[in-house]
Structures are given as structure tokens and as C-alpha cells.
Amino acid sequence: MTIRVVIVDDHSVVRAGMRMLLESDPELEIVGEGENGQQGLQLAHEFKPDVMVMDVTMPEMDGVEATRRIKQEIPQIAILAVTIHEGADYFFRMLQAGASGYVPKRAAPDDLLHAIHVVAKGDVFLEPRI
């Protein structure tokens, strides 16, 4: 089964790196990319992906608000927070908004791939060192 993924991060270099990593997994298909939460919300409606890889802090609409709105409007989409923030505040805000997982950007590439597969199955993924 192919897992359809949207990447939402305000840094183009990060999006490009994630795209390269995700393209290395034949079970993943990147269907869209956005640079802020507003674009993420639009992409969620346009593509209805299985998983959205969502940064937390972005301009226009942050990942917390985008996650909250996406989960209210299209609850079947799993959202995986991927961020530089490792503090409990960000972690709990994303989970309360409806994220299915939380991976710090310092995590190993294989951890991100594994997390996408986990949340796509409807399970929760929390990076062990958080």
C-alpha cells in the first residue's frame, strides 16, 4: 500500500531534504509540499493525504493551528510533527491539536521514515528521547 504524504515546512532546504529521504522509500509518495500552515490546510483538502509531515513554527499559520483545523475538517489524515523544538510545551500543544506523532529534526532519517509508517497505520509515534 502506498502512503500518500504532504510535507509542510517553512524552510525550502528542509523540504527538499525530506523529499529526498521520503523518495528513497518505495512505499511513500509525496503528493504535495507547503511552506506554512495555511498552505498545509489547502493541501490537505486538495490531496487528502494519508500523512502530513508538519513543522510546528511557521509563518501565517503555525503547525499547531493547522493541525487543529485539519483534524477538525479531515480527521482521517494522520499528522506527524517534525520540529527543532523538543520542549514539553510544543510537544503537548501538537498532541492536543491532534498530531499522531512527534519527531525532533535531530532524529535519524530512519526514525522519520519509521514514524511515517507508524502513524499511517493509525498508531502513535513518539521519539523515545523526548
DSSP file (Angstrom, degrees, kcal/mol; ACC not computed):
  #  RESIDUE AA STRUCTURE BP1 BP2  ACC     N-H-->O    O-->H-N    N-H-->O    O-->H-N    TCO  KAPPA ALPHA  PHI   PSI    X-CA   Y-CA   Z-CA
    1    1 A M              0   0    0      0, 0.0     2,-0.4     0, 0.0     0, 0.0   0.000 360.0 360.0 360.0 129.1    0.0    0.0    0.0
    2    2 A T        -     0   0    0     26,-0.1     2,-0.6     1,-0.0    26,-0.2  -0.657 360.0-142.7 -82.0 134.5    1.4    3.4   -1.0
    3    3 A I  E     -a   28   0A   0     24,-3.4    26,-2.7    -2,-0.4     2,-0.5  -0.882  12.6-143.3 -99.0 118.3    1.3    6.1    1.8
    4    4 A R  E     -a   29   0A   0     -2,-0.6    47,-2.3    24,-0.2    46,-1.6  -0.714  23.9-169.6 -86.5 127.5    0.5    9.5    0.4
    5    5 A V  E     -ab  30  51A   0     24,-3.1    26,-2.9    -2,-0.5    27,-1.0  -0.930  19.8-163.8-126.1 140.0    2.4   12.3    2.1
    6    6 A V  E     -ab  32  52A   0     45,-1.9    47,-2.9    -2,-0.4     2,-0.5  -0.982  15.3-150.0-115.8 135.0    2.4   16.1    2.2
    7    7 A I  E     -ab  33  53A   0     25,-2.1    27,-2.5    -2,-0.4     2,-0.5  -0.904  12.7-175.0-105.1 129.1    5.4   17.9    3.7
    8    8 A V  E     +ab  34  54A   0     45,-3.1    47,-2.6    -2,-0.5     2,-0.3  -0.939  25.1 132.0-129.0 110.3    4.8   21.3    5.3
    9    9 A D        -     0   0    0     25,-2.2     6,-0.1    -2,-0.5    27,-0.1  -0.972  52.0-135.5-155.5 140.2    7.8   23.3    6.5
   10   10 A D  S    S+     0   0    0     -2,-0.3     2,-0.6    47,-0.3    25,-0.1   0.552  86.4  81.5 -79.3  -5.4    8.8   26.9    6.0
   11   11 A H     >  -     0   0    0      1,-0.1     4,-2.3     2,-0.0     3,-0.2  -0.890  64.8-158.4-104.2 115.9   12.4   26.1    5.1
   12   12 A S  H  > S+     0   0    0     -2,-0.6     4,-2.4     1,-0.2     5,-0.2   0.837  92.9  54.9 -62.8 -33.9   12.8   25.0    1.5
   13   13 A V  H  > S+     0   0    0      2,-0.2     4,-2.3     1,-0.2    -1,-0.2   0.900 108.7  48.7 -66.3 -39.5   16.1   23.2    2.2
   14   14 A V  H  > S+     0   0    0     -3,-0.2     4,-2.8     2,-0.2     5,-0.2   0.928 111.4  49.5 -64.9 -45.2   14.4   21.1    4.9
   15   15 A R  H  X S+     0   0    0     -4,-2.3     4,-2.7     1,-0.2    -2,-0.2   0.917 111.3  49.7 -59.7 -42.8   11.5   20.3    2.5
   16   16 A A  H  X S+     0   0    0     -4,-2.4     4,-2.4     2,-0.2    -1,-0.2   0.911 111.9  48.1 -63.6 -42.1   14.0   19.3   -0.2
   17   17 A G  H  X S+     0   0    0     -4,-2.3     4,-2.3     2,-0.2    -2,-0.2   0.912 112.7  47.8 -64.6 -42.7   15.9   17.1    2.2
   18   18 A M  H  X S+     0   0    0     -4,-2.8     4,-3.3     2,-0.2     5,-0.3   0.915 110.1  53.1 -63.4 -42.1   12.7   15.4    3.5
   19   19 A R  H  X S+     0   0    0     -4,-2.7     4,-2.6    -5,-0.2    -2,-0.2   0.940 109.4  48.2 -58.8 -47.0   11.6   14.9   -0.1
   20   20 A M  H  X S+     0   0    0     -4,-2.4     4,-0.7     1,-0.2    -1,-0.2   0.922 114.6  46.4 -59.8 -44.0   14.8   13.1   -1.0
   21   21 A L  H >< S+     0   0    0     -4,-2.3     3,-1.2     1,-0.2     4,-0.3   0.949 114.2  46.1 -63.5 -49.6   14.6   11.0    2.1
   22   22 A L  H >< S+     0   0    0     -4,-3.3     3,-1.6     1,-0.3     6,-0.3   0.850 106.1  59.6 -65.5 -33.9   11.0   10.1    1.6
   23   23 A E  H 3< S+     0   0    0     -4,-2.6    -1,-0.3    -5,-0.3    -2,-0.2   0.700  93.3  67.9 -66.8 -17.4   11.5    9.3   -2.1
   24   24 A S  T << S+     0   0    0     -3,-1.2    -1,-0.3    -4,-0.7    -2,-0.2   0.626  88.2  75.5 -75.4 -11.8   14.0    6.7   -1.0
   25   25 A D  S X  S-     0   0    0     -3,-1.6     3,-2.1    -4,-0.3    -1,-0.1  -0.894  71.7-155.6-102.9 112.8   11.1    4.6    0.4
   26   26 A P  T 3  S+     0   0    0      0, 0.0    -1,-0.1     0, 0.0    -3,-0.1   0.647  91.4  61.8 -65.0 -12.9    9.1    2.9   -2.3
   27   27 A E  T 3  S+     0   0    0    -25,-0.1   -24,-3.4    -5,-0.1     2,-0.4   0.503  93.6  78.1 -89.1  -4.0    6.0    2.8   -0.1
   28   28 A L  E <   -a    3   0A   0     -3,-2.1     2,-0.4    -6,-0.3   -24,-0.2  -0.870  56.0-171.7-110.4 139.9    5.8    6.6    0.2
   29   29 A E  E     -a    4   0A   0    -26,-2.7   -24,-3.1    -2,-0.4     2,-0.7  -0.980  17.2-144.1-128.2 118.5    4.5    9.0   -2.4
   30   30 A I  E     +a    5   0A   0     -2,-0.4   -24,-0.2   -26,-0.2     3,-0.1  -0.726  23.6 172.6 -81.8 118.2    4.9   12.8   -1.9
   31   31 A V  E     -     0   0A   0    -26,-2.9     2,-0.3    -2,-0.7   -25,-0.2   0.549  59.3  -2.4-104.8 -10.2    1.8   14.4   -3.2
   32   32 A G  E     -a    6   0A   0    -27,-1.0   -25,-2.1     2,-0.0     2,-0.3  -0.975  50.7-150.5-173.1 160.5    2.4   18.0   -2.1
   33   33 A E  E     -a    7   0A   0     -2,-0.3     2,-0.3   -27,-0.2   -25,-0.2  -0.997  14.5-178.5-139.9 142.5    4.6   20.5   -0.3
   34   34 A G  E     -a    8   0A   0    -27,-2.5   -25,-2.2    -2,-0.3     3,-0.1  -0.946  24.8-147.3-138.5 161.7    3.7   23.7    1.5
   35   35 A E  S    S+     0   0    0     -2,-0.3     2,-0.3   -27,-0.2   -27,-0.1   0.381  80.3  21.9-112.1   2.8    5.7   26.4    3.4
   36   36 A N  S  > S-     0   0    0     22,-0.1     4,-2.3   -27,-0.1    26,-0.1  -0.974  84.9 -97.0-158.3 170.4    3.1   27.4    6.1
   37   37 A G  H  > S+     0   0    0     24,-2.1     4,-2.4    22,-0.7     5,-0.2   0.833 118.5  57.5 -63.4 -33.8    0.1   26.1    7.9
   38   38 A Q  H  > S+     0   0    0     21,-0.3     4,-2.0     2,-0.2    -1,-0.2   0.933 109.7  44.7 -62.8 -45.0   -2.4   27.9    5.6
   39   39 A Q  H  > S+     0   0    0      1,-0.2     4,-2.9     2,-0.2    -2,-0.2   0.888 110.5  56.2 -64.7 -37.3   -0.9   26.1    2.6
   40   40 A G  H  X S+     0   0    0     -4,-2.3     4,-2.3     1,-0.2    -2,-0.2   0.915 106.5  49.3 -58.9 -43.5   -0.9   22.8    4.6
   41   41 A L  H  X S+     0   0    0     -4,-2.4     4,-1.8     2,-0.2    -1,-0.2   0.913 112.2  48.0 -62.0 -43.8   -4.6   23.2    5.2
   42   42 A Q  H  X S+     0   0    0     -4,-2.0     4,-2.3     1,-0.2    -2,-0.2   0.916 112.3  49.1 -63.1 -43.2   -5.2   23.8    1.5
   43   43 A L  H  X>S+     0   0    0     -4,-2.9     4,-3.0     1,-0.2     5,-0.6   0.859 106.2  57.1 -65.9 -35.3   -3.1   20.8    0.5
   44   44 A A  H  X5S+     0   0    0     -4,-2.3     4,-1.8    -5,-0.2    -1,-0.2   0.927 112.0  41.7 -59.9 -44.6   -4.9   18.6    3.0
   45   45 A H  H  <5S+     0   0    0     -4,-1.8    -2,-0.2     2,-0.2    -1,-0.2   0.876 117.9  47.2 -70.0 -37.8   -8.2   19.5    1.3
   46   46 A E  H  <5S+     0   0    0     -4,-2.3    -2,-0.2    -5,-0.2    -3,-0.2   0.925 129.7  17.1 -71.1 -44.9   -6.8   19.2   -2.2
   47   47 A F  H  <5S-     0   0    0     -4,-3.0    -3,-0.2    -5,-0.1    -2,-0.2   0.654  79.1-148.5-106.6 -18.7   -4.9   15.9   -1.9
   48   48 A K     << -     0   0    0     -4,-1.8    -4,-0.1    -5,-0.6   -44,-0.1   0.947  30.3-164.3  44.3  60.7   -6.4   14.2    1.2
   49   49 A P        -     0   0    0      0, 0.0   -44,-0.2     0, 0.0     3,-0.1  -0.164  28.4-126.5 -69.6 166.6   -3.0   12.5    2.0
   50   50 A D  S    S+     0   0    0    -46,-1.6    28,-2.5     1,-0.3     2,-0.4   0.863  94.4  19.1 -75.9 -39.1   -2.6    9.7    4.5
   51   51 A V  E     -bc   5  78A   0    -47,-2.3   -45,-1.9    26,-0.2     2,-0.5  -0.989  61.8-159.1-136.5 140.4    0.1   11.5    6.4
   52   52 A M  E     -bc   6  79A   0     26,-2.6    28,-3.1    -2,-0.4     2,-0.8  -0.990  12.2-149.7-117.0 126.0    1.2   15.2    6.7
   53   53 A V  E     -bc   7  80A   0    -47,-2.9   -45,-3.1    -2,-0.5     2,-0.5  -0.862  29.3-169.7 -92.4 112.4    4.7   15.9    8.0
   54   54 A M  E     -bc   8  81A   0     26,-2.8    28,-2.2    -2,-0.8   -45,-0.2  -0.913  21.2-144.1-120.8 122.9    4.1   19.2    9.7
   55   55 A D        -     0   0    0    -47,-2.6    28,-0.2    -2,-0.5     3,-0.1  -0.421  16.3-140.9 -70.0 157.6    6.6   21.7   11.2
   56   56 A V  S    S+     0   0    0     26,-0.3     7,-3.0     1,-0.2     2,-0.7   0.919  82.8  48.1 -89.6 -50.6    5.5   23.4   14.3
   57   57 A T  S    S+     0   0    0      5,-0.2   -47,-0.3     6,-0.1    -1,-0.2  -0.838  71.5 138.7-102.5 114.2    6.7   27.0   14.0
   58   58 A M        -     0   0    0     -2,-0.7   -22,-0.1    -3,-0.1   -23,-0.0  -0.958  50.4 -96.0-145.4 159.0    5.8   28.6   10.6
   59   59 A P  S    S+     0   0    0      0, 0.0     2,-2.8     0, 0.0   -22,-0.7  -0.270  97.9  15.0 -73.1 166.2    4.6   32.0    9.3
   60   60 A E  S    S+     0   0    0    -24,-0.1     2,-0.3   -23,-0.1   -24,-0.1  -0.304 138.4  12.4  69.4 -57.5    1.0   32.8    8.6
   61   61 A M  S    S-     0   0    0     -2,-2.8   -24,-2.1     4,-0.0   -23,-0.2  -0.928  82.5-136.6-146.9 123.2   -0.4   29.8   10.4
   62   62 A D     >  -     0   0    0     -2,-0.3     4,-2.4   -26,-0.1    -5,-0.2  -0.195  28.9-102.6 -76.6 172.1    1.7   27.7   12.7
   63   63 A G  H  > S+     0   0    0     -7,-3.0     4,-2.4     1,-0.2     5,-0.2   0.799 117.9  58.0 -64.9 -30.3    1.7   23.9   12.8
   64   64 A V  H  > S+     0   0    0     -8,-0.6     4,-2.4     2,-0.2    -1,-0.2   0.959 111.5  39.8 -65.4 -50.7   -0.5   23.7   15.9
   65   65 A E  H  > S+     0   0    0      2,-0.2     4,-2.5     1,-0.2     5,-0.2   0.904 116.2  51.3 -66.3 -41.1   -3.4   25.7   14.4
   66   66 A A  H  X S+     0   0    0     -4,-2.4     4,-2.7     2,-0.2     5,-0.2   0.922 111.3  48.3 -61.6 -43.3   -3.0   23.9   11.0
   67   67 A T  H  X S+     0   0    0     -4,-2.4     4,-2.7     2,-0.2     5,-0.2   0.938 110.9  50.6 -61.8 -47.3   -3.1   20.5   12.8
   68   68 A R  H  X S+     0   0    0     -4,-2.4     4,-1.6     1,-0.2    -2,-0.2   0.925 114.6  43.3 -56.5 -47.0   -6.2   21.5   14.9
   69   69 A R  H  X S+     0   0    0     -4,-2.5     4,-2.3     2,-0.2     5,-0.2   0.905 113.6  50.0 -70.0 -41.1   -8.1   22.7   11.8
   70   70 A I  H  X S+     0   0    0     -4,-2.7     4,-3.7    -5,-0.2     7,-0.2   0.931 111.1  49.2 -62.7 -44.5   -7.1   19.7    9.6
   71   71 A K  H  < S+     0   0    0     -4,-2.7    -1,-0.2    26,-0.2    -2,-0.2   0.823 112.9  48.2 -67.0 -30.1   -8.1   17.2   12.3
   72   72 A Q  H  < S+     0   0    0     -4,-1.6    -1,-0.2    -5,-0.2    -2,-0.2   0.882 122.8  32.8 -72.0 -38.6  -11.5   19.0   12.7
   73   73 A E  H  < S+     0   0    0     -4,-2.3    -2,-0.2     1,-0.2    -3,-0.2   0.824 137.8  16.1 -91.5 -34.4  -12.1   19.1    8.9
   74   74 A I    ><  +     0   0    0     -4,-3.7     3,-1.9    -5,-0.2    -1,-0.2  -0.612  68.7 174.9-139.0  74.0  -10.5   15.9    7.7
   75   75 A P  T 3   +     0   0    0      0, 0.0    -4,-0.1     0, 0.0    -1,-0.1   0.673  69.3  70.9 -63.4 -19.0   -9.9   13.7   10.8
   76   76 A Q  T 3  S+     0   0    0      2,-0.1     2,-0.4    -5,-0.0    -5,-0.1   0.656  75.7  98.2 -74.3 -12.9   -8.6   10.7    8.9
   77   77 A I  S <  S-     0   0    0     -3,-1.9     2,-0.4    -7,-0.2   -26,-0.2  -0.623  70.3-140.8 -76.8 127.1   -5.3   12.4    8.0
   78   78 A A  E     -c   51   0A   0    -28,-2.5   -26,-2.6    -2,-0.4     2,-0.5  -0.727  14.6-153.8 -85.3 135.5   -2.5   11.5   10.3
   79   79 A I  E     -c   52   0A   0     19,-0.4    21,-3.0    -2,-0.4    22,-1.0  -0.954   7.6-165.6-117.8 126.4   -0.2   14.4   11.3
   80   80 A L  E     -cd  53 101A   0    -28,-3.1   -26,-2.8    -2,-0.5     2,-0.4  -0.942  15.3-142.6-110.7 115.3    3.4   13.9   12.3
   81   81 A A  E     -cd  54 102A   0     20,-2.6    22,-3.3    -2,-0.6     2,-0.4  -0.642  19.1-177.8 -78.0 128.7    5.1   16.9   13.9
   82   82 A V  E     + d   0 103A   0    -28,-2.2   -26,-0.3    -2,-0.4     2,-0.3  -0.979  23.4 143.3-128.8 116.6    8.7   17.3   12.9
   83   83 A T  E     - d   0 104A   0     20,-1.6    22,-2.4    -2,-0.4    23,-0.3  -0.955  61.6-122.9-153.2 161.8   10.4   20.2   14.6
   84   84 A I  S    S+     0   0    0     -2,-0.3     2,-0.4    20,-0.2    -1,-0.1   0.664  87.4  96.6 -79.1 -17.4   13.5   21.7   16.2
   85   85 A H        +     0   0    0      1,-0.1    -2,-0.1     5,-0.0   -29,-0.0  -0.607  41.0 168.5 -80.9 124.4   11.5   22.2   19.4
   86   86 A E        +     0   0    0     -2,-0.4    -1,-0.1    18,-0.1     2,-0.1   0.337  36.9 119.7-114.4   4.6   11.9   19.5   21.9
   87   87 A G  S  > S-     0   0    0      1,-0.1     4,-1.9     4,-0.0     3,-0.3  -0.357  72.8-119.2 -72.0 152.0   10.3   21.2   24.9
   88   88 A A  H  > S+     0   0    0      1,-0.2     4,-2.9     2,-0.2     5,-0.3   0.813 109.1  63.9 -59.8 -32.7    7.3   19.7   26.6
   89   89 A D  H  > S+     0   0    0      2,-0.2     4,-2.3     1,-0.2    -1,-0.2   0.949 107.2  39.9 -59.8 -51.1    5.1   22.8   25.7
   90   90 A Y  H  > S+     0   0    0     -3,-0.3     4,-2.4     2,-0.2     5,-0.2   0.916 115.1  54.0 -63.5 -43.2    5.4   22.3   21.9
   91   91 A F  H  X S+     0   0    0     -4,-1.9     4,-2.1     1,-0.2    -2,-0.2   0.944 112.9  41.3 -56.0 -53.3    5.0   18.5   22.3
   92   92 A F  H  X S+     0   0    0     -4,-2.9     4,-2.8     1,-0.2    -1,-0.2   0.863 112.1  55.2 -68.2 -36.3    1.8   18.8   24.3
   93   93 A R  H  X S+     0   0    0     -4,-2.3     4,-1.6    -5,-0.3    -1,-0.2   0.915 110.4  45.7 -63.1 -41.9    0.3   21.5   22.1
   94   94 A M  H  X>S+     0   0    0     -4,-2.4     5,-2.5     2,-0.2     4,-0.8   0.918 114.2  47.6 -67.7 -42.3    0.8   19.4   19.0
   95   95 A L  H ><5S+     0   0    0     -4,-2.1     3,-0.8    -5,-0.2    -2,-0.2   0.909 111.3  50.8 -65.8 -40.4   -0.7   16.3   20.6
   96   96 A Q  H 3<5S+     0   0    0     -4,-2.8    -1,-0.2     1,-0.2    -2,-0.2   0.833 106.5  56.0 -64.8 -31.0   -3.6   18.3   22.0
   97   97 A A  H 3<5S-     0   0    0     -4,-1.6    -1,-0.2    -5,-0.2   -26,-0.2   0.689 131.1 -93.1 -73.9 -18.0   -4.2   19.7   18.5
   98   98 A G  T <<5 +     0   0    0     -4,-0.8   -19,-0.4    -3,-0.8    -3,-0.2   0.497  67.8 156.3 121.2   5.9   -4.4   16.1   17.1
   99   99 A A      < -     0   0    0     -5,-2.5    -1,-0.2     1,-0.1   -19,-0.2  -0.342  33.1-152.1 -63.2 144.9   -1.0   15.1   16.0
  100  100 A S  S    S+     0   0    0    -21,-3.0    25,-1.9     1,-0.2     2,-0.3   0.508  73.3   8.1 -94.0  -8.1   -0.3   11.4   15.9
  101  101 A G  E     -de  80 125A   0    -22,-1.0   -20,-2.6    23,-0.2     2,-0.4  -0.989  56.0-145.3-167.0 167.0    3.4   11.7   16.4
  102  102 A Y  E     +de  81 126A   0     23,-1.7    25,-1.9    -2,-0.3   -20,-0.2  -0.950  17.5 174.5-147.7 117.6    6.3   14.0   17.3
  103  103 A V  E     -d   82   0A   0    -22,-3.3   -20,-1.6    -2,-0.4     2,-0.1  -0.990  26.0-133.0-128.5 124.3    9.8   13.7   15.9
  104  104 A P  E >   -d   83   0A   0      0, 0.0     3,-2.0     0, 0.0   -20,-0.2  -0.449  23.9-119.9 -71.4 151.0   12.6   16.2   16.5
  105  105 A K  T 3  S+     0   0    0    -22,-2.4   -21,-0.1     1,-0.3     7,-0.1   0.664 111.6  66.1 -66.6 -14.8   14.6   17.3   13.4
  106  106 A R  T 3  S+     0   0    0    -23,-0.3    -1,-0.3   -22,-0.0   -22,-0.1   0.526  79.8 113.6 -81.0  -4.8   17.8   15.9   15.1
  107  107 A A  S <  S-     0   0    0     -3,-2.0    -4,-0.0     1,-0.1     5,-0.0  -0.197  80.4 -92.2 -64.7 157.5   16.3   12.4   14.8
  108  108 A A    >>  -     0   0    0      1,-0.1     4,-1.4     4,-0.0     3,-1.0  -0.406  34.1-116.5 -66.8 146.1   17.9    9.8   12.5
  109  109 A P  H 3> S+     0   0    0      0, 0.0     4,-2.1     0, 0.0     3,-0.2   0.876 116.2  56.1 -53.1 -40.4   16.5    9.6    9.0
  110  110 A D  H 3> S+     0   0    0      1,-0.2     4,-2.6     2,-0.2     5,-0.2   0.829 101.6  58.1 -63.1 -30.5   15.3    6.1    9.5
  111  111 A D  H <> S+     0   0    0     -3,-1.0     4,-2.6     2,-0.2    -1,-0.2   0.903 106.0  48.7 -64.9 -40.3   13.3    7.3   12.6
  112  112 A L  H  X S+     0   0    0     -4,-1.4     4,-2.1     2,-0.2    -2,-0.2   0.935 112.4  47.6 -64.9 -45.7   11.4    9.7   10.4
  113  113 A L  H  X S+     0   0    0     -4,-2.1     4,-1.9     1,-0.2    -2,-0.2   0.931 113.4  48.3 -60.3 -45.2   10.6    7.0    7.9
  114  114 A H  H  X S+     0   0    0     -4,-2.6     4,-2.4     1,-0.2    -1,-0.2   0.917 109.3  53.5 -60.5 -44.0    9.5    4.6   10.6
  115  115 A A  H  X S+     0   0    0     -4,-2.6     4,-2.6     1,-0.2     5,-0.3   0.888 106.0  52.9 -60.5 -40.5    7.4    7.3   12.2
  116  116 A I  H  X S+     0   0    0     -4,-2.1     4,-1.9     1,-0.2    -1,-0.2   0.927 110.7  47.0 -61.3 -44.8    5.5    8.0    9.0
  117  117 A H  H  X S+     0   0    0     -4,-1.9     4,-1.0     2,-0.2    -2,-0.2   0.893 112.0  51.5 -63.6 -39.7    4.7    4.3    8.6
  118  118 A V  H ><>S+     0   0    0     -4,-2.4     5,-1.8     1,-0.2     3,-0.7   0.953 113.2  41.9 -63.7 -51.2    3.6    4.1   12.3
  119  119 A V  H ><5S+     0   0    0     -4,-2.6     3,-1.5     1,-0.2    -1,-0.2   0.823 107.3  62.4 -69.9 -28.5    1.2    7.0   12.1
  120  120 A A  H 3<5S+     0   0    0     -4,-1.9    -1,-0.2    -5,-0.3    -2,-0.2   0.811 101.2  53.9 -63.8 -28.3   -0.1    5.9    8.7
  121  121 A K  T <<5S-     0   0    0     -4,-1.0    -1,-0.3    -3,-0.7    -2,-0.2   0.477 126.5-101.9 -83.0  -2.6   -1.4    2.7   10.4
  122  122 A G  T < 5S+     0   0    0     -3,-1.5    -3,-0.2     1,-0.3     2,-0.1   0.520  83.5 123.5  94.6   5.6   -3.3    4.7   12.9
  123  123 A D      < -     0   0    0     -5,-1.8     2,-0.4    -6,-0.2    -1,-0.3  -0.436  62.4-110.1 -93.7 172.1   -0.8    4.3   15.7
  124  124 A V        -     0   0    0     -2,-0.1     2,-0.5    -3,-0.1   -23,-0.2  -0.848  25.2-162.1-103.9 137.7    1.0    7.0   17.7
  125  125 A F  E     +e  101   0A   0    -25,-1.9   -23,-1.7    -2,-0.4     2,-0.5  -0.982  11.3 174.5-122.5 123.9    4.8    7.6   17.4
  126  126 A L  E     -e  102   0A   0     -2,-0.5   -23,-0.1   -25,-0.2    -2,-0.0  -0.991  37.8-117.6-125.9 122.7    6.8    9.5   20.0
  127  127 A E    >   -     0   0    0    -25,-1.9     3,-2.0    -2,-0.5    -2,-0.0  -0.394  27.5-129.3 -59.0 126.8   10.5    9.7   19.6
  128  128 A P  T 3  S+     0   0    0      0, 0.0    -1,-0.2     0, 0.0    -3,-0.0   0.734 100.6  59.1 -56.6 -27.9   11.9    8.0   22.7
  129  129 A R  T 3         0   0    0      1,-0.2    -2,-0.1     0, 0.0     0, 0.0   0.405 360.0 360.0 -87.0   5.7   14.3   10.7   23.7
  130  130 A I    <         0   0    0     -3,-2.0    -1,-0.2   -28,-0.1   -39,-0.1   0.487 360.0 360.0 -79.3 360.0   11.6   13.4   24.1
